[in-house]
Amino acid sequence: MRSFDLAEHPHRRYNQLSGEWVLVSPHRAGRPWQGQQEDVQQEACPEYDPTCYLCPTNTRAGTCT
């Protein structure tokens, strides 16, 4: 029979500050990432529009000229 190893087997520990029992799962840190990987696509920025009130150096909406 194998001996109990705290670094390998899930177990409970008593947290003296909170007074609660906490479940410890040390094997979770060794799991490989199996999540989905996606390629990041660069979005093309729109060109400067002199009639757009949001573009820099243009007059903002609601301001008097």
C-alpha positions in Angstrom: 0.0 0.0 0.0 1.3 3.5 -0.9 1.8 6.0 1.9 -0.2 9.2 2.0 1.7 12.1 0.4 0.4 15.7 1.1 1.9 17.0 -2.1 0.1 14.3 -4.2 -3.2 13.4 -2.6 -6.2 15.7 -2.0 -6.9 16.3 1.6 -8.5 18.8 4.1 -6.6 21.3 6.3 -7.9 23.3 9.2 -7.6 27.1 8.7 -7.1 28.5 12.2 -7.8 32.1 11.2 -11.3 31.4 9.8 -12.0 28.2 11.9 -13.0 26.3 8.7 -11.8 23.1 7.1 -10.4 23.8 3.6 -10.1 21.3 0.8 -6.6 21.2 -0.8 -6.1 19.7 -4.2 -2.4 19.8 -4.9 -2.6 17.7 -8.2 -4.5 20.5 -9.9 -1.4 22.6 -10.4 0.1 19.8 -12.5 -2.7 19.7 -15.1 -1.9 20.8 -18.6 -3.9 23.6 -20.2 -6.5 22.1 -22.5 -8.4 25.3 -23.3 -9.1 26.5 -26.8 -6.5 28.6 -28.5 -7.5 31.3 -31.0 -5.5 33.4 -33.3 -5.8 37.2 -32.7 -6.8 39.0 -35.8 -5.8 42.6 -36.2 -8.7 44.9 -37.0 -8.1 47.5 -39.6 -8.5 51.0 -38.2 -10.7 53.4 -40.2 -9.1 56.2 -42.1 -9.3 59.8 -40.8 -12.7 61.4 -41.7 -12.9 65.2 -41.6 -16.7 65.1 -41.2 -16.6 62.7 -38.2 -17.1 64.5 -34.8 -15.2 61.7 -33.0 -12.0 62.1 -35.0 -9.2 64.1 -33.4 -8.9 67.8 -34.2 -12.5 67.9 -35.5 -15.3 69.9 -33.8 -17.1 67.8 -31.3 -20.9 67.3 -31.3 -22.8 69.8 -29.3 -20.1 72.5 -29.2 -20.5 75.9 -30.7 -18.0 77.0 -33.4 
